[in-house]
Every structure is written in structure tokens, then in C-alpha cells.
Amino acid sequence: MPPADTDAQWNPYVFMKSPGVIIADGEAIRLPPGRVRVDWECELGVFIGRQATRVPVAQAADYIFGYTIENDVSDRAGRDDTRYGSDWVISKNDDTFAPMGPFITPRELVPDPKNLAIRFELNGEVMQEATTALMIHGVFEQIAYTLSITTLRPCDVIAEGTPAGVGSARTPPVYFKDGDRSVCSYEGVGTLTKPVVGPGR
């Protein structure tokens, strides 16, 4: 990352997802009971290949094993009560809220992760369409920033954020519902397809 006194950008926002909420391609996103504001975020996932800490941006690519796709499913209602505060654990960590796959594409097969086409479809309608060139912080910058905070180990995954087009930002908002089919694609990486099912199914 550039020195703080020359970088006008905000820092990336970093949060954790539990490994227990990861599901594979084709498995269903399960809507929790009573939660009606569950949203999508079609993201590039970066698999770390070897242990690293405090790595500069210029060397970040050396620590990547490969790439995958993650749908960062988010409950936009958060706590949804009148108690003070909120947290990202509640929004991001319901069971099935980290669809990932369909496989890991080796780093060598994705020569430029900074310029990949992105597309997300919900029931056949295009909801997100962009490229990774629009990222506020590039893939390698985000890896370096995360490594400035914590050590990463093989099989850790960094999800790189999502472009415009999420459901909560639409007028009116659009959220997942029982029977939906979501398809998230990154050029050269793959396509992640997920059905959505309601509570009790």
C-alpha cells in the first residue's frame, strides 16, 4: 500500500467469515427463518498458497495459489432489533452464507486478475456486470493490506469485494427468495451456480 500521507483512498474493510458457512457449487443457499433481506455479492476469491505476513504489494502475487468465486451472502437486516449496535458476524455468518467454487483455478491460468469480466444473474436477469479493473483497491493491494494485519496460511481465502448491482442498492430493493437461482461468473475463473431455498426446505 502507498504511504498513508500520499494515499487519499480509504483503507479496505476487512471482516471474517467462519469456515463452517462455506458450501460448494450447486448446494443451496438456505434462507434463515424470518430473514427477508438476504442479498448477494459476487466476488473473486483468492486462495493463499503459503504462509505470509507483512508482504509488499509487489510480492503479493507470489503468495497466491489460485482463484475461485465466492458469493458473499449478506443479511442486510443485521441485528434487526432495537438493541444498540450491530456486527458483521450476524450479517455474514449464517449457515450456507459463503458459497464458493466450483473449483480453484491456478494462479498461472489467470495472468491478469486486475481486468476480469464479472457477471451475476438472478433467475436469468443480469444484476451485476463489471470488471475487476473497477476495484477501488486491486487484488494485490488487498492481499498486502490484509497481511499487514494478520498472518495468512495455505487455504485461507480473501474475497475481493463486489461491484455495483447488489439487491439492497436497487429501487425497490431485491432480495433472495425461495426458488431463486443465482449464477456468479468471473472471466477465466469459472461460474458458481446456487439455488436458493426458504426455511424448512
Secondary structure, DSSP 8 states (H G I E B T S, - for coil): ---TTT--S---------GGGEE-TT--EE--TT---EE--EEEEEEE-S-BSS--GGGGGGGEEEEEEEE--EETTTT-SSSS---HHHHH-STT-EEEEEEEEEGGG-S-TTS-EEEEEETTEEEEEEEGGG-SS-HHHHHHHHHTTS-B-TT-EEE----S--GGGSSS-----TT-EEEEEETTTEEEEEEEE-TT-
